[in-house]
């Protein structure tokens, strides 16, 4: 019989070899057993002690020497049943302790995904993402402040004309706070107000779905945008937007 069968049952390799050798020998000293299986005597004694602890081996003293013998193979079934009972008891103890362990665990941080976009292709990708994200999370209002839609339209007029038409077709609603004098594309689904002077910024911030998108113009025709995907951050920006909205002037 191959020792791997016993190893699969939870025996160590040395325990399995020792048990099989002892079973074949009938009775043997540790020294004789060590020679048969080519294992050092300290390791043989460790294996024998483990086997005896599981009730799978015993010894008798003859002429002041210990002669070990293997328990019948049927005892292995008893060993497996006892192990199953121990596992069930360990599971029961763990189930009782689990709520306490869970209460000790530090709260997991929400995942954050950050992407950076630049130039014309970057703005196209980001604007298309606005439409997808708003459809994915229609319960999350789209808001924008520091609105500079006129600047983006100058960069890519045909694309933005199609974007606004698609946004209106999809019925995406939102609110915009913009700087005085900015050329706004009016839409029946978007509300507009003038951003208070104290809150005006060169950056443009969109909040849509679970994402917050912050854009800054580096050169006359080059924008760079950072898009952060995190629901908690997006909701915090919406709360900030609501404060500014309440202080903003309605559109003339």
ZALOKOL-945938 format. One record per residue (C-alpha): x, y, z; residue number from 1. Coordinates in Angstrom, 1 decimal. Layout:
residues N
KEMI      xx      yy      zz  num
KEMI       X       Y       Z  NUM
...
END
This chain:
residues 252
KEMI      xx      yy      zz  num
KEMI     0.0     0.0     0.0    1
KEMI     1.3     3.5    -0.9    2
KEMI     1.8     5.9     2.0    3
KEMI     0.0     8.6    -0.1    4
KEMI    -3.3     7.1     0.9    5
KEMI    -2.7     7.8     4.5    6
KEMI    -1.2    11.2     3.8    7
KEMI    -4.5    12.1     2.0    8
KEMI    -6.3    11.2     5.3    9
KEMI    -4.2    13.7     7.3   10
KEMI    -1.1    11.7     8.3   11
KEMI     2.3    13.2     7.8   12
KEMI     4.6    11.4     5.4   13
KEMI     6.8    10.1     8.2   14
KEMI     3.7     9.0    10.2   15
KEMI     2.3     7.2     7.2   16
KEMI     5.6     5.3     6.5   17
KEMI     6.0     4.5    10.2   18
KEMI     2.5     3.1    10.5   19
KEMI     2.7     0.9     7.4   20
KEMI     6.2    -0.4     8.4   21
KEMI     4.9    -1.1    11.9   22
KEMI     1.8    -2.8    10.5   23
KEMI     4.0    -5.1     8.4   24
KEMI     6.5    -5.8    11.1   25
KEMI     3.9    -6.7    13.7   26
KEMI     6.2    -5.6    16.5   27
KEMI     9.4    -3.6    16.4   28
KEMI    11.8    -1.4    18.4   29
KEMI    12.2     2.2    17.3   30
KEMI    15.8     1.6    16.3   31
KEMI    14.8    -1.3    14.0   32
KEMI    12.0     0.6    12.6   33
KEMI    14.2     3.6    11.8   34
KEMI    16.5     1.4     9.8   35
KEMI    13.6    -0.2     7.8   36
KEMI    12.1     3.2     6.7   37
KEMI    15.5     5.1     6.6   38
KEMI    14.3     7.7     9.0   39
KEMI    16.3     9.2    11.9   40
KEMI    15.4     7.9    15.4   41
KEMI    14.2    11.3    16.7   42
KEMI    11.8    11.5    13.8   43
KEMI    10.6     8.0    14.3   44
KEMI     9.9     8.6    18.0   45
KEMI     8.0    11.8    17.1   46
KEMI     5.9     9.8    14.6   47
KEMI     5.3     7.0    17.1   48
KEMI     4.2     9.5    19.7   49
KEMI     1.7    11.0    17.3   50
KEMI     0.4     7.6    16.3   51
KEMI    -0.1     6.6    19.9   52
KEMI    -1.8     9.9    20.7   53
KEMI    -4.3     9.1    17.9   54
KEMI    -4.7     5.5    19.2   55
KEMI    -3.1     4.0    16.2   56
KEMI     0.0     2.5    17.9   57
KEMI     1.0     1.1    21.3   58
KEMI     4.0    -0.5    22.9   59
KEMI     4.9    -3.3    25.3   60
KEMI     8.2    -3.6    27.3   61
KEMI    10.2    -6.8    26.8   62
KEMI    13.7    -7.2    28.3   63
KEMI    13.7    -3.5    29.2   64
KEMI    13.0    -2.5    25.6   65
KEMI    10.0    -0.9    24.0   66
KEMI     8.4    -2.9    21.3   67
KEMI     5.9    -0.9    19.3   68
KEMI     3.0    -2.3    17.3   69
KEMI     0.4    -0.8    15.0   70
KEMI    -3.3    -0.7    16.0   71
KEMI    -5.6    -2.6    13.6   72
KEMI    -6.4    -0.5    10.4   73
KEMI   -10.1    -0.3    11.5   74
KEMI    -8.9     2.1    14.2   75
KEMI    -8.2     4.6    11.5   76
KEMI   -11.9     5.0    11.0   77
KEMI   -12.3     5.8    14.7   78
KEMI    -9.5     8.4    14.3   79
KEMI   -11.3    10.0    11.4   80
KEMI   -14.6    10.1    13.2   81
KEMI   -13.0    11.7    16.2   82
KEMI   -11.3    14.3    14.0   83
KEMI   -14.7    15.1    12.4   84
KEMI   -16.2    15.6    15.8   85
KEMI   -13.3    17.9    16.8   86
KEMI   -13.8    19.9    13.5   87
KEMI   -17.5    20.3    14.2   88
KEMI   -16.8    21.5    17.7   89
KEMI   -14.2    24.0    16.4   90
KEMI   -16.7    25.2    13.9   91
KEMI   -19.3    25.7    16.6   92
KEMI   -16.8    27.7    18.8   93
KEMI   -15.8    29.8    15.8   94
KEMI   -19.4    30.6    14.9   95
KEMI   -20.0    31.9    18.4   96
KEMI   -16.8    34.0    18.2   97
KEMI   -17.4    35.3    14.7   98
KEMI   -19.6    38.3    15.6   99
KEMI   -17.0    39.4    18.1  100
KEMI   -14.2    39.1    15.6  101
KEMI   -16.3    41.0    13.0  102
KEMI   -16.9    43.8    15.4  103
KEMI   -13.1    44.1    15.9  104
KEMI   -12.3    44.4    12.2  105
KEMI   -11.5    47.8    10.9  106
KEMI   -14.1    49.1     8.4  107
KEMI   -13.1    48.4     4.8  108
KEMI   -12.3    51.4     2.7  109
KEMI   -14.4    52.0    -0.4  110
KEMI   -12.6    51.3    -3.6  111
KEMI   -11.2    54.3    -5.5  112
KEMI   -10.4    54.3    -9.2  113
KEMI    -8.6    57.3   -10.7  114
KEMI    -8.0    58.1   -14.4  115
KEMI    -6.4    61.0   -16.1  116
KEMI    -7.5    62.4   -19.5  117
KEMI    -5.8    65.0   -21.7  118
KEMI    -6.5    66.9   -24.9  119
KEMI    -9.4    66.4   -27.4  120
KEMI    -9.5    62.6   -27.3  121
KEMI    -9.4    62.7   -23.6  122
KEMI   -12.4    65.0   -23.3  123
KEMI   -14.3    62.9   -25.8  124
KEMI   -13.7    59.8   -23.8  125
KEMI   -14.7    61.6   -20.6  126
KEMI   -17.9    63.2   -22.1  127
KEMI   -19.0    59.8   -23.4  128
KEMI   -18.4    58.3   -20.0  129
KEMI   -20.8    60.9   -18.5  130
KEMI   -23.6    59.5   -20.7  131
KEMI   -22.8    55.9   -19.7  132
KEMI   -22.5    56.6   -16.0  133
KEMI   -25.7    58.7   -15.9  134
KEMI   -27.6    55.8   -17.5  135
KEMI   -26.0    53.3   -15.2  136
KEMI   -26.9    55.3   -12.0  137
KEMI   -30.0    57.4   -13.0  138
KEMI   -30.8    57.9    -9.3  139
KEMI   -27.6    60.0    -9.0  140
KEMI   -28.1    63.6   -10.2  141
KEMI   -25.5    65.1   -12.6  142
KEMI   -24.2    68.4   -11.3  143
KEMI   -21.5    70.8   -12.7  144
KEMI   -19.9    73.9   -11.3  145
KEMI   -17.4    76.3   -12.8  146
KEMI   -19.2    75.4   -16.1  147
KEMI   -17.2    76.3   -19.1  148
KEMI   -19.2    74.6   -21.8  149
KEMI   -18.3    77.3   -24.3  150
KEMI   -14.6    76.5   -23.9  151
KEMI   -15.1    72.8   -24.5  152
KEMI   -17.3    73.5   -27.6  153
KEMI   -14.5    75.6   -29.1  154
KEMI   -12.1    72.7   -28.7  155
KEMI   -14.4    70.2   -30.5  156
KEMI   -17.7    71.8   -31.7  157
KEMI   -19.2    69.0   -33.8  158
KEMI   -18.6    66.4   -31.1  159
KEMI   -20.1    68.5   -28.3  160
KEMI   -23.1    69.4   -30.4  161
KEMI   -23.8    65.7   -30.8  162
KEMI   -23.1    65.1   -27.1  163
KEMI   -25.7    67.7   -25.9  164
KEMI   -28.2    66.3   -28.3  165
KEMI   -27.7    62.7   -27.1  166
KEMI   -27.8    63.9   -23.4  167
KEMI   -31.2    65.5   -24.1  168
KEMI   -32.5    62.5   -26.0  169
KEMI   -31.6    60.3   -23.0  170
KEMI   -33.4    62.7   -20.7  171
KEMI   -30.4    63.1   -18.4  172
KEMI   -31.3    65.8   -15.9  173
KEMI   -28.9    68.0   -14.0  174
KEMI   -28.0    71.3   -12.6  175
KEMI   -25.1    73.7   -13.7  176
KEMI   -23.5    76.5   -11.9  177
KEMI   -21.5    78.7   -14.3  178
KEMI   -19.4    81.8   -14.4  179
KEMI   -21.1    85.0   -15.6  180
KEMI   -20.5    85.6   -19.3  181
KEMI   -20.0    82.0   -20.2  182
KEMI   -21.9    80.9   -23.3  183
KEMI   -24.3    78.2   -22.1  184
KEMI   -26.1    75.7   -24.3  185
KEMI   -29.7    75.6   -22.9  186
KEMI   -31.5    72.3   -22.5  187
KEMI   -35.0    71.5   -21.1  188
KEMI   -33.4    68.8   -18.9  189
KEMI   -30.7    71.1   -17.3  190
KEMI   -31.2    73.9   -14.7  191
KEMI   -28.7    76.8   -14.7  192
KEMI   -27.7    79.3   -12.0  193
KEMI   -24.8    81.9   -11.9  194
KEMI   -21.9    80.7    -9.7  195
KEMI   -21.3    83.2    -6.7  196
KEMI   -18.1    85.1    -7.2  197
KEMI   -16.6    83.7    -4.0  198
KEMI   -16.9    80.2    -5.4  199
KEMI   -15.6    80.8    -8.9  200
KEMI   -12.6    78.7    -9.9  201
KEMI   -10.5    78.1   -13.1  202
KEMI   -11.3    74.4   -12.6  203
KEMI   -14.5    72.8   -13.9  204
KEMI   -16.1    70.0   -11.8  205
KEMI   -18.6    67.5   -13.0  206
KEMI   -20.3    65.0   -10.6  207
KEMI   -22.2    62.1   -12.3  208
KEMI   -23.1    58.7   -11.1  209
KEMI   -20.3    57.5    -8.8  210
KEMI   -17.7    59.7   -10.4  211
KEMI   -16.2    63.2    -9.9  212
KEMI   -14.4    64.8   -12.8  213
KEMI   -12.2    67.8   -12.3  214
KEMI   -10.8    69.7   -15.4  215
KEMI    -8.3    72.4   -15.8  216
KEMI    -7.1    74.2   -18.9  217
KEMI    -3.3    74.0   -19.3  218
KEMI    -3.1    75.7   -22.7  219
KEMI    -5.6    77.6   -24.9  220
KEMI    -6.6    74.3   -26.6  221
KEMI    -5.5    71.7   -24.1  222
KEMI    -7.4    70.5   -21.0  223
KEMI    -6.4    67.9   -18.5  224
KEMI    -9.0    66.0   -16.4  225
KEMI    -8.9    63.8   -13.4  226
KEMI   -11.8    61.4   -13.0  227
KEMI   -12.2    59.8    -9.6  228
KEMI   -14.7    56.9    -9.2  229
KEMI   -15.9    56.7    -5.6  230
KEMI   -19.5    57.0    -4.5  231
KEMI   -18.7    58.6    -1.1  232
KEMI   -16.6    61.3    -2.7  233
KEMI   -19.2    62.0    -5.4  234
KEMI   -22.0    62.4    -2.8  235
KEMI   -19.8    64.7    -0.8  236
KEMI   -19.3    66.9    -3.8  237
KEMI   -23.1    66.9    -4.4  238
KEMI   -23.6    68.2    -0.9  239
KEMI   -21.0    71.0    -1.5  240
KEMI   -22.8    71.8    -4.8  241
KEMI   -26.2    72.1    -3.0  242
KEMI   -24.7    74.7    -0.6  243
KEMI   -23.4    76.7    -3.6  244
KEMI   -26.7    76.3    -5.5  245
KEMI   -28.7    77.7    -2.6  246
KEMI   -26.5    80.8    -2.6  247
KEMI   -26.4    81.2    -6.4  248
KEMI   -28.5    83.6    -8.5  249
KEMI   -31.2    82.2   -10.8  250
KEMI   -30.5    82.6   -14.5  251
KEMI   -31.8    85.9   -15.9  252
END
